[in-house]
């Protein structure tokens, strides 16, 4: 699934003005979805959620490294 399909499903009030780089990002192929940075694989979309014991925002860098290993 392309990132564009997920973004287009958002309500209009949650969408922002798009730039050219945003258009490039919309073309990304999403292969999976995860909220656990330890389980992110190449091409996955990571959701950083605040939980009772941990804040997913602390693991953004780890998830990014796993989603884009050659970047």
N, C-alpha and C positions, 0 to 999 in steps of 0.2 A: 504494500500500500504506500502511496506517496504521502509525504507530510502534508501536501496541499489538501488532500481529502480529509484529514483530521482537522486542519485549521478551518476549512470551509464549513465544517459541522458546528463550529463555535457560534454562539449568538453574536449578532452584529456588534453589540455594545462591548464585547471583549476583543474585537479585532482592532488593530491599529493601522495607521498609514504604512503602506509597504514601500520599500526601497528596492533598487535593482538587486542588492545582495539578498533581500528577503525572497525575491522571486527565484533566485538560484537555490535557496534553502528549501523552498516549497517543492522543488523537483527531487529532493532526497527520497530514496526508497527506505521505508521503515520496515525492518524485518521482524521486530518484536518490541514489546513494551515491558519495562521493569521498574519497580520502585525499590529494589535491592541492588545497590551498586556492585555487590559481589557477584551478581548473576547477570550483569549486563554483558552482552556479546556484540560483536561488530555489527553496526547498523541498527542497534536498538535505540528506542526512545526512552529516556530515563525521567521519571517523575520524582522530584525531591519533595517528600512529604514530611511534615512534623508528626512524630509519633509520641507515645507515652514515654519511651525509653531513649529515643534517638531522633535527631533532626537530619533528614535526608540532605539538606543543604550543605552539611559538613562533608558530604561525599560526592559532590558535583565533579571535582577534579578526577577522582578515581573512576567515576562512571564515564566521563568524557574520554579518558585514556583507554578504557575498555571498548567504548563504542567506536572510536576512531583510532585504532592502534598504530596506524602508519602516518598519522598527521603530525 
